[in-house]
Amino acid sequence: MATQRTAVNPVTWSVDMGFNQGEVVSGQTRTLYLSGQTAMNADGKPEHDGDMAAQLALSIDNVEAVLAEAGMSLANLVRLNVYTTDVDVLFRHYGVLAARLGAAGVAPTTTMLGVTRLAIPGQLVELEGTAVA
């Protein structure tokens, strides 16, 4: 059975920001829960200290790598949690994330949280999610 997604938006302002208020997913055969992905290179070293846009781009690359390893893509993402140490700076660069999601034709449910710090010093943003296929 093919996966079917139905957006649930009792209000529509969020769609312009690239996310749905809710999604009903039916017929999925596999669910992938993604651990938080940050701007770490393949050797586990942090990259782009202090550069929110570059960290966000690499974090998305790392999300895509996990998805690809599971035979999925951003199009399978149904939930995305965004953790940041600076919400104001993240909003200035949010287009980096929104463009990648838009190009994949997906608007996953999303929560953004400002946190005191992330696990790795110098990291500004972390993405975790849920994907279905």
Backbone as a ProteinNet text record, in pm:
[ID]
protein_1_A
[PRIMARY]
MATQRTAVNPVTWSVDMGFNQGEVVSGQTRTLYLSGQTAMNADGKPEHDGDMAAQLALSIDNVEAVLAEAGMSLANLVRLNVYTTDVDVLFRHYGVLAARLGAAGVAPTTTMLGVTRLAIPGQLVELEGTAVA
[TERTIARY]
84.2	0	89	58.3	136	106	207.1	189.9	109.2	9.9	-69.7	-59.8	-37.2	-26.3	-136.4	-203	-308.9	-277.3	-259.2	-230.8	-354.2	-331.9	-439.1	-404.8	-477.1	-448.1	-576.4	-622.4	-742	-720.4	-594.1	-553.2	-442.8	-424.2	-332.3	-205.2	-184.9	-66.4	62.1	62.3	186	231.3	138.8	174.1	269.7	248.2	338.2	478.3	488.7	618.8	680.9	612.5	670.8	638.7	534.5	498.3	347.7	301.8	161.3	139.4	16.1	-19.3	-22	-60.8	-63.8	-62.3	-33	-39	-91.9	-189.2	-236.8	-161	-93.8	-18.5	-83.9	-119	-178.9	-107.5	-107.6	-49	101.4	164.7	309.6	352.3	465.8	519.4	643.5	708.8	829.2	830.2	879.2	895.6	1040.3	1101.2	1239.1	1237.1	1296.8	1312.1	1456.5	1475.9	1610.3	1658.8	1777	1842.2	1875.6	1900.7	1937.1	2061.6	2053.2	2164.5	2213.6	2344.5	2404.4	2507	2584.3	2686.2	2815.8	2808.7	2924.7	2966.9	3099.3	3145.8	3147.5	3186.5	3184.1	3277.4	3374.4	3467.1	3419.6	3298.7	3245.9	3301	3355.2	3410.3	3311.7	3289.1	3198.8	3256.1	3166.2	3203.2	3133	3187.1	3124.6	3091.2	3186.9	3166.9	3113.2	2999.5	2941.2	2866.9	2858.1	2793.6	2662	2552.4	2421.3	2380.5	2394.8	2351.3	2427.2	2557.7	2637.9	2607.5	2587.1	2551.9	2415.3	2321.8	2188.9	2196.6	2272.3	2287.3	2350.4	2454.7	2520	2430.4	2354.5	2260.1	2156	2107.8	2011.2	2079	2202.2	2276.4	2283.8	2309.3	2321	2186.5	2077.7	1943.4	1921.8	1956.9	1939.4	2023.5	2142.5	2228.6	2165	2106.8	2039.5	1918.1	1842	1725.4	1767.5	1871.1	1918.4	1962.7	2030.8	2077.7	1959.8	1844.8	1723.3	1637.3	1689.2	1612.2	1501.2	1521	1420.2	1484.6	1402.3	1450.1	1374.4	1405.4	1331.6	1182.2	1142.2	1000	928.1	1000.9	941.4	929.5	985.1	985.4	845.1	793.1	660.5	667.5	781.1	798	941	957.1	1089.5	1092.9	1182.6	1205.8	1334.8	1329.8	1444.7	1481.9	1603.5	1654.6	1764.2	1761.4	1861.8	1900.1	2022.9	2069	2036.5	1985.4	1951.2	1837.9	1716.3	1598.5	1601.6	1640.8	1642.4	1738.3	1856.4	1952.8	1902.2	1844.2	1790.3	1683.6	1593.6	1489.4	1548.9	1661.1	1724.9	1774.3	1800.6	1855	1758.9	1635.2	1539.3	1510	1530.4	1508.7	1594.7	1712.1	1798.4	1722.8	1657.7	1580.2	1452	1378.7	1251.7	1270.8	1378.9	1404.1	1428.9	1504.1	1533.2	1406.4	1324.1	1198.6	1104	1097	1011.3	1053.2	1183.1	1233.2	1196.2	1183.7	1144.5	992.8	921	774.9	713.3	775.7	729.2	715.7	617.1	596.1	568.3	672.5	649.8	600.9	529.2	495.8	628.1	631.4	758.9	741.2	837	845.6	984.9	992.7	1121.8	1134.9	1247.6	1271.9	1404.5	1403.9	1527.1	1579.9	1706.4	1767.8	1892.3	1934.2	2051.8	2177.5	2191.2	2304.9	2271.5	2351.8	2339.5	2453.2	2450.1	2546.3	2690.8	2714.6	2850	2869.8	2964.6	2989.1	3013	2956.3	2972.1	2863.3	2787.3	2677.8	2559.5	2497.6	2389.9	2253.1	2247.9	2119.9	2128.9	2016.8	2008	1870.1	1868.1	1743.5	1718.4	1597.9	1560.2	1424	1395.4	1269.9	1219.1	1106	1041.6	1006	1034.6	1003.8	927.2	840.1	765.3	775.3	772.2	775.1	681.3
-117.3	0	124	217.9	341.1	433.1	506.5	603.8	721.2	762.8	879.8	979.4	1105	1212.5	1312.4	1352.4	1452.1	1564.5	1683.4	1799.1	1834.8	1874.4	1917.8	2058.8	2156.5	2296.4	2372.7	2370.2	2447.5	2596.7	2638	2773.7	2756.8	2853.9	2832.1	2915.3	2997.6	3083	3002.9	2883	2803.9	2753.2	2734.3	2682.1	2778.3	2907.9	3007.8	3001.6	2947.3	2934.5	2797.9	2712.2	2584.6	2466.8	2478.6	2362	2353	2230.3	2203.1	2196.9	2227.2	2215.5	2069.1	1982.5	1839.3	1763	1634.6	1548.1	1412.9	1364.2	1228.2	1143	1040.3	950	813.2	759.5	626.1	539.9	412.8	317.9	306.9	370.1	361.1	219.2	181.5	49.7	59.3	174.7	192.6	332.9	342.9	472.1	483.9	597.5	625.3	741.1	720.7	826.4	873.1	998.9	1053.3	1120.5	1081.4	1151.4	1292.3	1377.4	1514.5	1520.3	1598.3	1615.2	1759.1	1774	1906	1921.8	2027.8	2056.3	1982.7	1849.4	1764.5	1703.9	1696.1	1633.1	1481.1	1410.8	1264.3	1203.8	1281.8	1234.8	1269.4	1329.1	1363.8	1491.7	1575.9	1703.8	1815.7	1909.1	2021.4	2112.8	2167.5	2256.9	2392.6	2494.3	2625.9	2695.6	2701.3	2765.4	2907.6	2935.5	3069.3	3107.1	3019.3	3050.4	2973.4	3038.5	2972.7	2917.2	2995.7	2950.5	2825	2824.9	2708.6	2588.5	2612	2500.7	2443.2	2528.8	2481.8	2397.9	2444.6	2370.9	2233.7	2227.2	2099	2007.7	2064.5	1984.2	1919.4	1995.2	1939.8	1831.9	1856.8	1753.8	1625	1638.4	1520.5	1450.3	1527	1467	1387.2	1449.4	1380.2	1253.8	1254.8	1135.9	1019.8	1050.1	945.8	893.8	985.8	945.2	856.2	897	820.6	680.8	671	540.8	447.1	506.7	428.5	414.1	461	452.5	555.8	669.2	775.6	907.3	1011.4	1145.6	1246.6	1374.3	1478	1467.9	1416.8	1403.3	1310	1225.9	1133.2	1191.8	1310.4	1372.1	1419	1372.1	1414.3	1498.1	1494.7	1570.8	1622.1	1748.7	1808	1895.7	1863.2	1947.2	2024.1	2153.9	2241	2300.5	2271.5	2326.2	2426.1	2541	2642	2718.6	2763.5	2845.8	2992.9	3028.2	3167.8	3172	3181.7	3180.7	3297.4	3416.2	3533.5	3514.3	3462.9	3439.3	3327.7	3224.4	3116.4	3169.3	3254.1	3309	3385.4	3452.6	3525.2	3429.7	3304.6	3207.2	3091	3103.9	2993.6	2957.7	3050.9	3025.2	2911.1	2889.6	2778.3	2646.9	2631.8	2510.7	2506.3	2616.5	2621.4	2591.6	2641.4	2616.7	2468.8	2403.7	2260.9	2178.4	2212	2139	2165.3	2291	2325.9	2254.8	2245.3	2176.1	2028	1973.7	1832.4	1816.5	1928.4	1922.9	1875.6	1913.3	1865.5	1981.8	1973	2072.2	1996	1936.5	1854.1	1936.5	1871.4	1940.2	1978.3	2096.4	2148.5	2218.1	2195.6	2268.2	2328.1	2456.6	2521.1	2558.7	2522.2	2550.8	2622.6	2727	2792.4	2721.1	2685.5	2612.6	2687.8	2659.6	2724.7	2687	2557.4	2509.8	2372.7	2330.5	2196.6	2111.4	1982.6	1889.7	1922.6	1967.5	1998.8	2150.3	2198.1	2342.9	2402	2520.1	2588.5	2556.6	2450.9	2417.5	2509.6	2563.2	2660.3	2605	2491.9	2437.3	2286.2	2220.8	2074.8	2038.2	1943.3	1899.4	1753.4	1720.8	1581.3	1562.4	1442.4	1425.5	1283.5	1269.8	1141.3	1135	1023.3	1003.9	872.9	868.3	747.2	714.7	587.6	543.6	426
0	0	0	-84.8	-95.5	22.8	64.4	170.9	119.5	197.9	162.5	276.3	238.8	337.5	312.3	419.4	410.2	507.2	453.6	538	619	743.6	832.8	876.7	823.5	851.3	881.1	1008.1	1039.8	1020.8	1024.7	988	884.5	798	685.7	689.5	791.2	794.8	791.7	847.4	854.4	718.1	626.5	494.4	424.1	441	381.8	442.8	563.1	628.3	602.8	526.8	487.4	577.1	662.1	741.8	760.6	776.8	804.1	954.3	996.5	1137.2	1180.6	1090.2	1118	987.5	995.2	877.5	920.3	846.3	864.2	763.8	812.4	726.1	735.5	620	619.4	517.5	542.8	450.1	457.4	555.8	561.5	597.1	541.1	570.4	658.4	656.5	737.3	797.4	919.7	986.8	1031.1	1000.9	1040.8	1139.3	1255.9	1355.7	1348.3	1310.4	1293.2	1420.7	1465.5	1575.6	1531.1	1628	1596.2	1509.5	1401.9	1308.8	1317.7	1334.5	1344	1232.2	1240.9	1139.6	1172.1	1167.6	1192.1	1058.9	1035.9	912.3	928.3	825.3	825.7	930.1	976.1	1079	1220	1231.3	1362.7	1421.2	1335.3	1380	1347.8	1442.1	1414.4	1306.5	1227	1116.8	1132.9	1071.4	1053.7	1185.6	1276.6	1405.7	1387.5	1449.2	1446.8	1320.5	1221.6	1093.1	1082.4	1121.3	1125.7	989.4	882.9	750.1	708.1	726.6	687.7	776.4	906	994.7	958.2	925.2	887	759.4	660.8	534.8	558.1	639.3	665.9	749.1	840.5	919.3	827.6	730.3	633.9	549.6	507.7	433.3	514.8	644.7	730.1	747.8	755.5	758.7	630	516.8	388.1	379.6	437.7	434.8	512.4	628.1	706.2	628.7	572.5	492.8	376	303.7	187.8	228	341.4	389	416.1	449.7	474.8	349.1	234.3	110.5	102.1	167.8	170.1	126.9	122.7	89.9	175.1	157.5	230.5	206.2	91.6	59.8	156.5	227.5	323.4	463.9	485.3	617.7	654.9	768.2	814.5	941.5	1009.5	1133.1	1139.2	1174.4	1187	1311.4	1403.3	1520.8	1497	1521.1	1500.2	1635.6	1679.7	1804.9	1769.8	1834.7	1805.6	1931.6	1934.2	2045.5	2024	1903.9	1875.3	1772.4	1821.4	1734.1	1635.9	1681.6	1593.3	1476.3	1502.9	1395	1303.9	1361.1	1277.8	1182.7	1231.4	1144.4	1026.4	1045.8	935.4	826.7	863.4	769.3	742.9	789.6	777.9	633	542.5	400.6	348	408.4	369.2	387.1	501.2	529.5	447.6	445.6	373	224.1	164.5	21.5	-4.3	81.9	62.7	78.7	177.4	196	78.4	35.4	-77.6	-204.9	-228.8	-347.9	-344.9	-223.9	-209.6	-212.6	-218.1	-222.5	-92	19.3	149	246.8	334.6	440.1	569.6	628.6	747	866	956.7	1080.1	1146.4	1205.1	1254	1387.7	1474.9	1601	1609.7	1646.8	1665.8	1812.4	1869.2	2010.4	2028.8	2109.7	2150.3	2273.5	2270.9	2382.1	2429.2	2550.1	2605.9	2530.5	2501.7	2422.8	2367.7	2271	2214.9	2270.8	2243.9	2302.3	2267.2	2144.6	2098.8	2105.7	2185	2192.5	2053.4	2030.2	1902.5	1801.2	1825.3	1734.3	1764.6	1659.7	1672.4	1640.8	1565.6	1520.8	1514.5	1547.7	1540.3	1486.7	1394.6	1330.3	1363	1408.2	1426.3	1362.1	1316.9	1246.9	1244	1178	1154.7	1007	944.3	801.4	786	686.7	657.6	509.1	481.8	341.8	325.4
[MASK]
+++++++++++++++++++++++++++++++++++++++++++++++++++++++++++++++++++++++++++++++++++++++++++++++++++++++++++++++++++++++++++++++++++++

